[in-house]
Structures are given as structure tokens and as C-alpha cells.
Amino acid sequence: MAKAPKTKDSSGSKSGGGDNFTRWLVAGMVGLVVVVAVAFSLFSNRTNTAATLPSTVKQSDGYGISFNSGIKPVIDIWEDFQCPVCKNFEAVVGEYLNQLIVEKKVNVIFHTLSFIGDESILAANAAACASDENKFLPFHALLYQTQSAKENSGLWNAKSLQDLGAQVGATSDKFTACVK
């Protein structure tokens, strides 16, 4: 008896196997999804923690907005929210300081000043109001991100500062009244 010739599977795949490229592609995609999910979880978790840290204002801290009062070392920061050099400082070290605050490694005391003008007073007051809502750190960062290139430009007023507060979750009636 003659044997029938072997025929290829019409799908072109090897019996019991599958395409190695497809396997690696699927494994790579699953790995990528896992890495993205872990990264998202880590970064979103850290931001939320920093966004809700309570602060204190005490005479012993010079009435500055203090995080981790009583911990050594102490970093005092004197700033005007309209100051372009202060904005540069925030851009360079702001995230690092927030990390130190969250990890409770230092006591950071923010002393808000108003030497540039009326909008500095409004911004400093709004930052103190955000502190009352435990939203100082994200509000602080947002003030510098939205700082006008020109001082006293009219950018910051009660309404615009309330809108900035809403962007970081400070939406209570207490915050709105405090900023007015």
C-alpha cells in the first residue's frame, strides 16, 4: 500500500505550535500593560498623598505654613508667588521638597511674602486658604505654573484664584469665602 502524501495545514501553522512571533508579541504587550499600570499607580498615589498633607501655622515657625513641624532638619522658604526667581527655584527643587515632605524627612516652612504688589497679597492669602483645606502643596505648584510673565498683570484676582483652587480640589464654601 502506498502512503498518502502529507499535506500542510491550510492555516499555515505548525501542528501544536503556533507562531513564535505572535507569542512574543502578546507577551510583550502584556508586559507593557503591566509596567504602565504599575507606573500609573505609583505616580498617582504619590500625587494624592502630597495633595492632602496637613500643614500647621505656629508662632514658633514664624507663622509660616509648616509641614512636619518638630522634625529636624528645618528648611525655611521665603517666597513671593509673583517672583520669577522663586518660580525658577520651584521648578528646580519643588518636586524634591514635596517628596521630602511626604516622606517626613524634613520640616519645610513656607513663608509667603508680598513684596512685588497687590497680586502677591492675593496669591499669598489664597495659598493660606488652600492650606486650611490641606491643598497647599498642589496649589503652591499651580500658582508658579500659572505665574504671569509680567508682575501685577491682572492675572490673579479672587475669581481666578478660586478657579485655581478648584483645579486642586479646594472647592469648599470656606475656601471660596477665604479667598474673597
C-alpha positions as CSV (number, residue, x, y, z in Angstrom):
1,M,0.0,0.0,0.0
2,A,1.2,3.4,-0.8
3,K,1.2,6.2,1.8
4,A,-0.8,9.3,1.1
5,P,1.4,12.4,0.7
6,K,1.5,14.7,3.7
7,T,-0.4,18.0,3.3
8,K,0.2,21.3,5.0
9,D,-2.5,22.6,7.3
10,S,-4.4,25.3,5.4
11,S,-3.7,27.8,8.2
12,G,0.0,27.5,7.6
13,S,0.7,26.9,11.3
14,K,2.7,24.0,12.6
15,S,0.7,21.4,14.4
16,G,0.5,22.1,18.2
17,G,2.8,25.1,17.9
18,G,1.7,28.5,16.7
19,D,3.7,31.4,15.5
20,N,6.7,32.3,17.8
21,F,6.5,35.9,16.7
22,T,2.8,36.2,17.8
23,R,3.7,34.6,21.2
24,W,6.4,37.1,21.8
25,L,4.3,40.0,20.6
26,V,1.4,39.0,23.0
27,A,3.9,38.5,25.9
28,G,5.5,41.9,25.2
29,M,2.1,43.7,25.1
30,V,1.0,42.1,28.4
31,G,4.3,43.1,30.0
32,L,3.9,46.7,28.7
33,V,0.4,46.9,30.1
34,V,1.7,45.7,33.5
35,V,4.5,48.2,33.5
36,V,2.2,51.1,32.6
37,A,-0.3,50.1,35.2
38,V,2.3,49.9,37.9
39,A,3.9,53.3,36.9
40,F,0.4,54.9,36.9
41,S,-0.4,53.5,40.3
42,L,2.9,54.7,41.8
43,F,2.7,58.2,40.4
44,S,-1.0,58.8,41.0
45,N,-0.6,57.5,44.6
46,R,2.3,59.9,45.4
47,T,0.5,62.9,44.0
48,N,-2.7,62.2,46.0
49,T,-0.6,61.8,49.2
50,A,1.1,65.2,48.7
51,A,-2.2,66.8,47.8
52,T,-3.8,66.0,51.2
53,L,-1.0,66.6,53.6
54,P,-2.0,68.7,56.6
55,S,0.1,71.8,57.5
56,T,0.3,73.9,60.6
57,V,0.9,77.6,61.3
58,K,2.6,78.3,64.6
59,Q,4.4,81.3,66.2
60,S,7.4,79.1,66.8
61,D,7.7,78.6,63.0
62,G,7.4,82.3,62.3
63,Y,3.8,82.0,61.3
64,G,4.9,80.2,58.1
65,I,3.0,77.3,56.6
66,S,4.8,74.3,58.1
67,F,4.9,70.6,57.1
68,N,6.2,68.1,59.6
69,S,6.6,70.6,62.4
70,G,9.1,69.4,65.0
71,I,11.2,67.3,62.6
72,K,14.8,68.2,62.0
73,P,16.3,69.5,59.7
74,V,14.2,72.5,59.0
75,I,14.1,74.2,55.6
76,D,12.6,77.8,55.6
77,I,11.5,79.1,52.2
78,W,10.7,82.8,51.8
79,E,8.9,83.4,48.6
80,D,6.6,85.8,46.6
81,F,4.3,84.0,44.1
82,Q,5.0,86.7,41.5
83,C,8.8,86.4,41.9
84,P,10.3,84.9,38.7
85,V,13.4,83.7,40.6
86,C,11.1,82.0,43.1
87,K,9.3,80.3,40.2
88,N,12.7,79.0,38.9
89,F,13.5,77.7,42.4
90,E,10.2,75.9,42.5
91,A,10.8,74.4,39.0
92,V,14.2,73.0,40.1
93,V,13.5,71.8,43.7
94,G,9.8,71.8,44.2
95,E,9.1,68.1,43.4
96,Y,12.1,67.1,45.6
97,L,10.9,69.2,48.5
98,N,7.4,67.7,48.2
99,Q,9.0,64.2,48.3
100,L,10.9,65.1,51.4
101,I,7.7,66.4,53.0
102,V,5.7,63.3,52.1
103,E,8.5,61.0,53.4
104,K,8.6,63.1,56.6
105,K,12.3,63.7,56.3
106,V,12.3,67.4,56.9
107,N,10.2,70.2,58.3
108,V,9.6,72.6,55.4
109,I,8.2,76.1,56.4
110,F,6.9,78.3,53.6
111,H,6.9,82.0,54.4
112,T,4.7,83.7,51.8
113,L,5.7,87.3,51.1
114,S,4.1,90.1,49.1
115,F,6.9,92.5,48.2
116,I,6.0,92.7,44.5
117,G,2.5,94.0,44.7
118,D,-1.2,93.5,45.3
119,E,-1.5,90.3,43.4
120,S,1.2,88.9,45.6
121,I,-1.0,89.6,48.6
122,L,-4.0,87.9,46.9
123,A,-1.9,84.8,46.0
124,A,-0.4,84.5,49.4
125,N,-3.8,84.8,51.0
126,A,-5.2,82.2,48.6
127,A,-2.3,79.8,49.4
128,A,-3.1,80.1,53.1
129,C,-6.7,79.4,52.4
130,A,-5.6,76.3,50.4
131,S,-3.5,75.3,53.4
132,D,-6.6,75.3,55.5
133,E,-8.1,72.7,53.0
134,N,-4.9,70.6,53.1
135,K,-4.2,71.6,49.5
136,F,-1.3,73.9,49.9
137,L,1.3,71.9,48.1
138,P,-0.6,71.4,44.8
139,F,-2.0,74.9,45.0
140,H,1.6,76.3,45.6
141,A,2.8,74.4,42.5
142,L,-0.1,75.6,40.4
143,L,0.5,79.2,41.3
144,Y,4.0,79.0,39.9
145,Q,2.9,77.1,36.8
146,T,0.4,79.9,36.0
147,Q,2.6,82.8,37.0
148,S,2.4,85.7,34.5
149,A,5.5,86.8,32.7
150,K,4.6,90.4,33.9
151,E,4.2,91.2,37.5
152,N,0.8,92.7,38.6
153,S,-0.6,91.8,35.2
154,G,-4.2,91.3,36.5
155,L,-3.9,87.6,36.1
156,W,-4.7,86.8,39.7
157,N,-7.9,88.0,41.3
158,A,-10.4,86.4,43.7
159,K,-12.2,84.5,40.9
160,S,-9.1,83.3,39.1
161,L,-7.6,82.1,42.4
162,Q,-10.8,80.3,43.3
163,D,-10.7,78.6,39.9
164,L,-7.1,77.5,40.6
165,G,-8.2,76.2,43.9
166,A,-10.9,74.1,42.2
167,Q,-8.3,72.6,40.0
168,V,-6.6,71.1,43.1
169,G,-9.8,70.2,44.9
170,A,-10.2,73.2,47.1
171,T,-13.9,73.8,46.4
172,S,-15.5,74.3,49.8
173,D,-17.5,77.3,50.7
174,K,-14.9,78.0,53.3
175,F,-12.2,78.2,50.7
176,T,-14.3,80.4,48.4
177,A,-15.1,82.8,51.3
178,C,-11.5,82.8,52.4
179,V,-10.1,83.8,49.0
180,K,-12.6,86.7,48.6
